[in-house]
Amino acid sequence: MKITKLIKTTFISLITIITFTQTTLAQKNIQSCNRTVSFNKPPERAISNDVNLTEMMLVLGLTDKMVGYTGISGWKTLDKEMRSGVKKLPELSKKYPSKEVLVGADADFFFAGWNYGMKVGGEVTPETLEPFGIKVYELTESCIHIMKKNKVTMEDMYNDILNLGVIFNVEQRAKNLVNKYKKEIASITSQSQKSIPLKVFVYDSGEDKPFTAGLYAMPTALIEAAGGKNVMETFKKSWGTVTWEEVIERNPEVIVIVNYGNVTAKQKRKFMMTNPAFAQIDAVKNDRFVTLEYVEATPGPRNIKAIKKLMKGFWKK
C-alpha cells in the first residue's frame, strides 16, 4: 500500500515537473524598450495603434488575432493602399485610445509606442494596463522618449517585425519578411554612386515653426539609406519643433514633405515656394521636393517604398 502511494506521489511529482518545464520552455521573453515582457502563449485579442503599427500586424498575417485598431482616422493617415487591409477590423478610437476602450474590448495585447498611442505619464501605459491583463509591446523607434538609445536605423523596424513574430509564434514568417526587405533595400540603394550625401530637411508640419524629424526619427534612417543626410541630425530628439532660421542656415538641397492631416503636401510645398524667407534655400531655388505618406515616413513595411521614392527624388537626372 505504501509502495503504491509512493509510486502515485512520484508520478504526480514527475507530471508536475514536466508540466512546469513545458510551461517554462514555452515562455517567450521579449525586450520592449526598458522592460522585459513575458508571453506564455500568443495574444488572441490584440489591438494596434496608428497606421504603420497596424500595417506591421497585417503583413504578418495577424488579422485573426486582432479585435481592432486605434488612432488612424483621427489623424487622417489612412491611404488607399491601407484601407482595404483594415476593412475587416473596427476602429475602436479615432485617436489615442483611453484605458476604458482597451479594457472594454477585452484586449490582451496592445501594440503602440510613445507618442504612437501612449504618452509619458498618461492614462494608457504598460503599467496602467498590466492590472487588466493587457500586455504592451512598444515601437522601438519610440523608446527614446523614456530611455537612452542609439541613433535610429532600419534595424529598429526590423526589430519590431521580428519581435512580433516571436510574440505571435510566426517567427519564420517575420524572418522571411525582414530578409526580403533587406534584399530589396540593397538592390535599390546599389543604384546610387554618389559619395557626398545630399543635405535633406524633413518638413512634417507647421508654419510659424516647423515640426521635423531629428536624430531618432525614422526619416533619418530612410534618408541615409537613399544617400542623403538629415540636416537636423544634430536635433537630439525623435520628432519635434525647430526654427526656420535653423533650416535656412543648414540650406537643404532637398525637402521631404510628410503628407497627412488637413494640410496637404501640395499646400506645404506652396508655403515654402512662395515665402520670401525661403528663397535662398537650394531646395526651394531648384524646386526639389519629395513627398512621403505618413505611413511611409514612420516605422513599418512601407519604409522600403519610401527609400525607393527618396532615391528617385535625390538622384533623378
Beta strands, then each sheet from edge to edge (+ up, - down):
strand 1: 28-32
strand 2: 35-39
strand 3: 46-49
strand 4: 66-70
strand 5: 91-93
strand 6: 109-114
strand 7: 117-118
strand 8: 135-138
strand 9: 198-203
strand 10: 211-213
strand 11: 228-230
strand 12: 239-241
strand 13: 254-259
strand 14: 289-293
sheet 1: 1+ 2-
sheet 2: 5+ 4+ 3+ 6+ 7+
sheet 3: 5+ 4+ 3+ 6+ 8+
sheet 4: 11+ 9+ 13+ 14+
sheet 5: 10+ 12-
end
